[in-house]
Structures are given as structure tokens and as C-alpha cells.
Amino acid sequence: MKRRTLLATLAAPALAQAESWPDRPLKLVVPFPPGGVADVLARPLAQALGTRLGQTVVVENRGGAAGTIGAAAVAKAAPDGLTLLFGTANELAMTPPLHPDLPYDPRSGFAPVTPVAAFPNVLVVRPGSGLETVPALLAAAKVRSLSYASSGIGSTNHLSGALLAEQAGVALTHVPYNGGGPALNDVIAGHVDMFFATQPSVTGHVRGGQLRALLVTAAQRSPALPDVPGASEAGLPDLLVSTWNGVLAPAGTPAAVVARLHAEILAALAEPALRERYALVGAEPLTLSPADFAALLARDLDRWTAVVRRAGIRLE
């Protein structure tokens, strides 16, 4: 009985803090420029979350250095639950192996709250290129050099291409761009052979006929692109790449505040209006407990660290 009383006494301040939190507007940092996939997903979530919390949630775009500038800013912020990161697999699991001097530790610098959405990449080529099927593309890659675009070294587009080269046993030339938009434009123009685009960024181009989709980097077909085979169906069962987006707080944020955030975000994601907004861009809602989200981040970081090492990828 005394032990229960002691635990209740210790828990009371934390519960009171969660109940009174937030007493000020929140800031949701998107570590990429406006208009990108992360920004498109973060803004409706911020609006829905703000309504539920009774406080404004301001989206702050803090792009640069493949998402690491914004992530670093949140890692250094006060752990009061008022500054949050709308993080992605890119700056938390894919880019870190290339930056041993990052100003934050993706494993210990944050208190993961929950992922909110995930989507595969889509391997796209220009219609009329002669590379309109996976067998045709791989056959061509065995006799001549093919190029693939990316939004930068260490990006999800880059590492997807490195995985394809490894698993298919072909040599591909990586052409990094300063962002996904320029990369996509050069594939459409025929200056680069292929691109592993994030699904939300390319769905409209595929539906409109500007690009031909060869596969999605998932085990099964995507509801957003039902005519495009998954990796297994396309003969590359291990070419599985899921790009997730999620909310994280600075390390040290009280567990009761993290739990409150988690519950409110899940409730927001259950709202039909928000689910419809995500479905429009081909993003599937994904939620996990804070502990499971931390485990997902750790697994992905281990996986992409190994891919980077095997492929010998370095910053140029």
C-alpha cells in the first residue's frame, strides 16, 4: 500500500504537467522547404493537432543540408513539448551514416512520438525511352551505362538506386541534384534515365502520362498506383524502401507530454478529412507507440548504414 502511495505521489506532478500542457503555441519544424512532401503532410496535421490541443501549431520550414539543419535545431530546443520535429527517414536514418559529425544523434537526440505516414518510392522513366519495363531496364543496364537521378547524396532516391544496382548486379551512374524537383524535370526531359521518386511527388506525373512507373519499392502494389507492380512482383523482392514521416520531440521531453502528444496525433489521424488529404498524395497513415517508433528508427539506421558501407557511398 505504501509503495502504491509513493508511486502515485511521484506520478502526480507529471500527470498535472500533461493536463496543463500546452499553455502556449507549438512549433512543428519541417526540415525541408515549403511545397515538398514533408511540408504537404505536416500542414494539415498541424491544423488538426492545434484544434485538438486548443493551441496554434505553427509550421516552420527550416530546410538545408538534406534535412539535418532543421533536425539539429529541434534536438537543441528546450524539452518542453512545444518544439517538435516533423522528421523523415531521410535525415534520421539515411543521411546520418554519411555525416559522422552530425550535431545530433538520431538514436538519442529525440523522444520519438509516432510516425504519421509512410509511402514507397516509385521507379520512373520517360515514356518512349525503351526502358518501360523492369526486364528491359535491367537488360539495357548490362550492356550500357544507365544513369539515375537523386535529390542528393544519401537521399532515399540515391540509396534506392544503390540497392537496385546491388541486387540486380548492374552498374548504375548516380547523378545527384539539389532537390527532387530538378531531378524529376531532367528525367522527364530525357537527360537522366531513371529516378526513384517518392510516391506522393510523382503520382500525378504517372497518372498524367509524363512518366512511366516500373515498380513501387513495396512488397505489394500501392492503392495510389494500382497498375504498378510491387518489387516482389517485378522480380526484385528485396528492393523494399519505405519512406516514413513522423513527429519527434527533443530528448528529455517528459513522458507524460509525449504520451499526450501521441494520443492527440492518433486522434487527429483518425479524422476522415485528414486521412483523405493524405490519400490524395498516396501517403498511408502509419502510427506506432513511442517505443516502437524508436525501434523502427534504430532498425532503419542500422540498415542504411550497412547499405552505405557496402556501396562505398561518400560525400563528394
C-alpha positions as CSV (number, residue, x, y, z in Angstrom):
1,M,0.0,0.0,0.0
2,K,2.9,2.4,0.9
3,R,4.6,1.6,-2.4
4,R,1.4,2.4,-4.4
5,T,1.0,5.7,-2.5
6,L,4.6,6.6,-3.2
7,L,4.2,5.8,-7.0
8,A,1.0,7.9,-7.1
9,T,2.8,10.8,-5.4
10,L,5.7,10.7,-7.9
11,A,3.3,10.4,-10.9
12,A,1.1,13.3,-9.8
13,P,3.3,16.2,-11.0
14,A,3.9,14.5,-14.4
15,L,0.1,14.0,-14.9
16,A,-0.6,17.6,-13.8
17,Q,2.0,18.8,-16.3
18,A,0.5,16.8,-19.2
19,E,-3.0,18.1,-18.3
20,S,-1.9,21.8,-18.2
21,W,0.3,21.4,-21.3
22,P,0.3,23.1,-23.7
23,D,-0.1,26.6,-22.3
24,R,1.5,28.3,-25.4
25,P,1.5,27.8,-29.2
26,L,3.6,24.9,-30.5
27,K,6.1,24.9,-33.4
28,L,6.4,22.0,-35.8
29,V,9.7,22.2,-37.6
30,V,9.7,20.7,-41.2
31,P,13.4,20.3,-42.1
32,F,12.7,20.9,-45.8
33,P,11.4,23.8,-47.9
34,P,7.7,24.6,-48.5
35,G,5.9,22.6,-51.1
36,G,7.7,19.3,-50.6
37,V,6.2,16.0,-49.5
38,A,7.0,16.6,-45.8
39,D,5.5,20.0,-45.9
40,V,2.4,18.8,-47.6
41,L,1.9,16.2,-44.9
42,A,2.8,18.3,-42.0
43,R,0.5,21.3,-42.6
44,P,-2.9,19.5,-42.3
45,L,-1.6,17.6,-39.3
46,A,-0.6,20.8,-37.6
47,Q,-4.0,22.3,-38.2
48,A,-5.8,19.2,-36.8
49,L,-3.5,18.8,-33.9
50,G,-3.9,22.5,-33.0
51,T,-7.6,22.2,-32.9
52,R,-7.4,19.2,-30.6
53,L,-4.9,20.9,-28.3
54,G,-6.6,24.3,-28.2
55,Q,-3.3,26.0,-29.3
56,T,-1.9,27.1,-32.6
57,V,0.6,24.8,-34.1
58,V,2.9,26.8,-36.3
59,V,4.7,25.1,-39.2
60,E,8.3,26.3,-39.5
61,N,10.2,25.3,-42.7
62,R,13.9,25.0,-41.8
63,G,15.4,23.4,-44.9
64,G,19.0,22.8,-45.8
65,A,21.7,20.1,-45.7
66,A,19.3,17.2,-46.5
67,G,17.1,18.0,-43.5
68,T,19.9,18.0,-40.9
69,I,19.7,21.7,-40.1
70,G,16.1,21.5,-39.0
71,A,16.6,18.3,-37.1
72,A,19.6,19.8,-35.3
73,A,17.5,22.8,-34.3
74,V,14.9,20.6,-32.7
75,A,17.4,18.4,-30.9
76,K,18.8,21.6,-29.3
77,A,15.4,23.0,-28.3
78,A,14.0,23.0,-24.8
79,P,12.4,19.6,-24.0
80,D,9.0,21.1,-23.1
81,G,7.0,19.6,-25.9
82,L,6.5,23.0,-27.6
83,T,9.1,22.5,-30.3
84,L,8.6,19.4,-32.4
85,L,10.2,17.9,-35.5
86,F,8.2,16.6,-38.4
87,G,11.0,14.2,-39.2
88,T,11.6,11.8,-42.1
89,A,13.6,8.6,-42.7
90,N,16.0,10.8,-44.7
91,E,17.7,12.9,-42.1
92,L,17.1,10.4,-39.2
93,A,18.2,7.1,-40.8
94,M,19.6,7.6,-44.3
95,T,21.8,10.7,-44.2
96,P,23.4,10.1,-40.8
97,P,25.8,7.3,-42.0
98,L,27.4,9.9,-44.3
99,H,27.8,12.5,-41.5
100,P,29.8,11.2,-38.6
101,D,30.0,14.8,-37.3
102,L,26.2,15.5,-37.2
103,P,25.2,18.0,-34.5
104,Y,22.6,15.5,-33.2
105,D,22.4,11.8,-32.5
106,P,19.4,10.3,-34.3
107,R,19.3,7.5,-31.7
108,S,19.4,9.6,-28.5
109,G,18.8,13.2,-29.5
110,F,15.0,12.8,-29.8
111,A,11.9,11.5,-28.0
112,P,10.0,9.7,-30.8
113,V,6.3,10.3,-30.6
114,T,4.8,8.4,-33.6
115,P,5.2,8.1,-37.3
116,V,2.2,9.5,-39.1
117,A,2.6,8.3,-42.7
118,A,4.7,6.1,-44.9
119,F,5.0,5.5,-48.6
120,P,7.2,3.6,-51.1
121,N,9.4,5.0,-53.8
122,V,8.4,4.6,-57.4
123,L,11.0,3.8,-60.1
124,V,10.1,6.0,-63.0
125,V,11.4,6.5,-66.6
126,R,10.5,8.7,-69.5
127,P,7.9,7.2,-71.8
128,G,9.4,6.2,-75.1
129,S,12.8,5.6,-73.6
130,G,12.9,1.9,-74.4
131,L,13.2,1.2,-70.6
132,E,9.5,0.9,-69.9
133,T,9.7,-2.5,-68.1
134,V,12.0,-3.8,-65.4
135,P,13.4,-6.6,-67.6
136,A,14.1,-4.1,-70.4
137,L,15.8,-1.7,-68.0
138,L,18.0,-4.4,-66.4
139,A,18.9,-5.8,-69.8
140,A,20.0,-2.4,-71.0
141,A,22.0,-1.8,-67.8
142,K,24.0,-4.9,-68.6
143,V,25.2,-3.6,-71.9
144,R,25.5,0.1,-71.4
145,S,25.7,2.7,-68.6
146,L,22.4,3.9,-67.3
147,S,22.0,6.9,-65.0
148,Y,19.7,7.5,-62.1
149,A,18.8,10.9,-60.6
150,S,18.5,11.7,-56.9
151,S,17.7,14.7,-54.7
152,G,21.2,14.5,-53.2
153,I,23.8,12.1,-51.9
154,G,22.4,9.9,-49.2
155,S,18.8,10.6,-50.0
156,T,16.1,8.0,-50.3
157,N,16.3,8.3,-54.1
158,H,20.1,7.7,-54.0
159,L,20.0,4.7,-51.7
160,S,17.2,3.1,-53.6
161,G,19.3,3.3,-56.7
162,A,22.3,1.8,-54.9
163,L,20.1,-1.1,-53.7
164,L,18.9,-1.7,-57.2
165,A,22.4,-1.8,-58.5
166,E,23.5,-4.2,-55.7
167,Q,20.5,-6.6,-56.0
168,A,20.4,-6.7,-59.8
169,G,24.2,-6.9,-60.2
170,V,24.5,-3.9,-62.5
171,A,26.5,-0.7,-62.5
172,L,24.4,2.5,-62.5
173,T,25.7,6.1,-62.6
174,H,24.4,8.3,-59.8
175,V,23.5,11.9,-60.8
176,P,22.7,13.9,-57.7
177,Y,20.6,17.1,-57.9
178,N,19.8,19.9,-55.5
179,G,16.3,18.6,-54.7
180,G,13.8,16.2,-56.1
181,G,12.1,18.8,-58.4
182,P,15.2,19.4,-60.7
183,A,15.9,15.6,-60.7
184,L,12.3,14.9,-61.8
185,N,12.4,17.5,-64.6
186,D,15.6,16.0,-66.1
187,V,14.1,12.5,-66.1
188,I,11.0,13.9,-67.9
189,A,13.3,15.7,-70.4
190,G,15.4,12.6,-71.0
191,H,18.6,13.9,-69.6
192,V,18.7,11.1,-67.0
193,D,17.5,7.5,-67.5
194,M,15.6,6.9,-64.2
195,F,14.6,8.1,-60.8
196,F,13.3,6.5,-57.6
197,A,10.8,9.2,-56.8
198,T,8.9,9.4,-53.5
199,Q,5.4,8.2,-54.3
200,P,3.5,11.4,-53.4
201,S,5.8,13.6,-55.5
202,V,5.3,11.5,-58.7
203,T,1.8,10.1,-58.6
204,G,0.3,12.9,-60.6
205,H,3.0,12.7,-63.3
206,V,2.4,9.0,-63.7
207,R,-1.3,9.3,-63.9
208,G,-0.9,12.2,-66.4
209,G,1.4,10.2,-68.7
210,Q,4.6,12.3,-68.3
211,L,6.4,9.4,-66.6
212,R,6.2,5.6,-66.8
213,A,6.3,3.8,-63.4
214,L,8.1,0.5,-63.4
215,L,7.7,-0.6,-59.8
216,V,7.0,0.6,-56.3
217,T,9.5,-0.3,-53.6
218,A,7.0,-2.3,-51.6
219,A,6.1,-6.0,-51.4
220,Q,2.7,-5.3,-52.9
221,R,1.0,-2.8,-55.2
222,S,0.1,0.6,-53.9
223,P,-3.5,1.7,-53.8
224,A,-2.4,5.0,-55.2
225,L,-0.9,3.3,-58.3
226,P,-2.8,0.0,-58.6
227,D,-1.4,-0.7,-62.1
228,V,2.2,-0.6,-61.0
229,P,3.8,-3.8,-59.7
230,G,5.4,-4.1,-56.3
231,A,9.1,-5.0,-56.0
232,S,8.4,-8.7,-55.5
233,E,6.1,-8.9,-58.5
234,A,8.8,-7.1,-60.5
235,G,11.4,-9.8,-59.6
236,L,13.2,-7.7,-57.0
237,P,11.7,-8.9,-53.7
238,D,14.4,-7.3,-51.6
239,L,14.1,-3.8,-53.1
240,L,11.9,-2.6,-50.3
241,V,12.2,1.0,-49.3
242,S,9.6,2.8,-47.2
243,T,10.0,6.5,-46.5
244,W,8.2,7.4,-43.3
245,N,7.4,10.8,-41.8
246,G,6.8,11.2,-38.1
247,V,6.7,13.5,-35.1
248,L,9.6,13.7,-32.6
249,A,10.3,15.9,-29.6
250,P,13.7,16.8,-28.1
251,A,15.2,14.2,-25.9
252,G,14.2,14.7,-22.3
253,T,10.7,15.8,-23.0
254,P,8.5,14.5,-20.1
255,A,7.0,11.1,-20.8
256,A,3.5,12.3,-19.9
257,V,3.8,15.1,-22.5
258,V,5.0,12.6,-25.1
259,A,2.0,10.3,-24.2
260,R,-0.4,13.2,-24.6
261,L,1.1,14.2,-27.9
262,H,0.9,10.6,-29.1
263,A,-2.8,10.3,-28.2
264,E,-3.8,13.6,-29.8
265,I,-1.9,12.8,-33.0
266,L,-3.5,9.4,-33.3
267,A,-6.9,11.0,-32.8
268,A,-6.1,13.6,-35.5
269,L,-5.0,10.9,-37.9
270,A,-8.3,9.1,-37.4
271,E,-10.3,12.1,-38.7
272,P,-11.7,11.4,-42.2
273,A,-10.7,14.8,-43.5
274,L,-7.0,14.3,-42.7
275,R,-7.0,10.7,-44.0
276,E,-8.5,12.0,-47.3
277,R,-5.8,14.6,-47.6
278,Y,-3.1,12.0,-47.1
279,A,-4.8,9.6,-49.5
280,L,-4.8,12.3,-52.2
281,V,-1.0,12.2,-52.4
282,G,-0.7,8.4,-51.8
283,A,0.5,8.5,-48.2
284,E,-0.7,5.7,-46.0
285,P,-1.3,6.7,-42.3
286,L,1.1,4.8,-40.0
287,T,1.1,5.0,-36.3
288,L,3.2,3.3,-33.6
289,S,3.9,3.6,-29.9
290,P,6.8,5.8,-29.0
291,A,8.9,2.7,-28.1
292,D,8.0,1.0,-31.4
293,F,8.8,4.2,-33.4
294,A,12.2,4.3,-31.7
295,A,12.8,0.7,-32.6
296,L,11.8,1.5,-36.3
297,L,14.3,4.4,-36.4
298,A,17.1,2.2,-35.0
299,R,16.4,-0.6,-37.4
300,D,16.4,1.7,-40.4
301,L,19.5,3.5,-39.2
302,D,21.3,0.1,-39.0
303,R,20.0,-1.0,-42.4
304,W,21.1,2.1,-44.3
305,T,24.4,2.3,-42.5
306,A,25.1,-1.1,-43.9
307,V,23.9,-0.2,-47.4
308,V,26.1,3.0,-47.4
309,R,29.2,0.9,-46.4
310,R,28.6,-1.9,-48.9
311,A,28.1,0.6,-51.7
312,G,31.1,2.7,-50.7
313,I,29.0,5.9,-50.7
314,R,30.8,9.0,-49.6
315,L,30.1,12.7,-49.7
316,E,31.8,14.3,-52.6
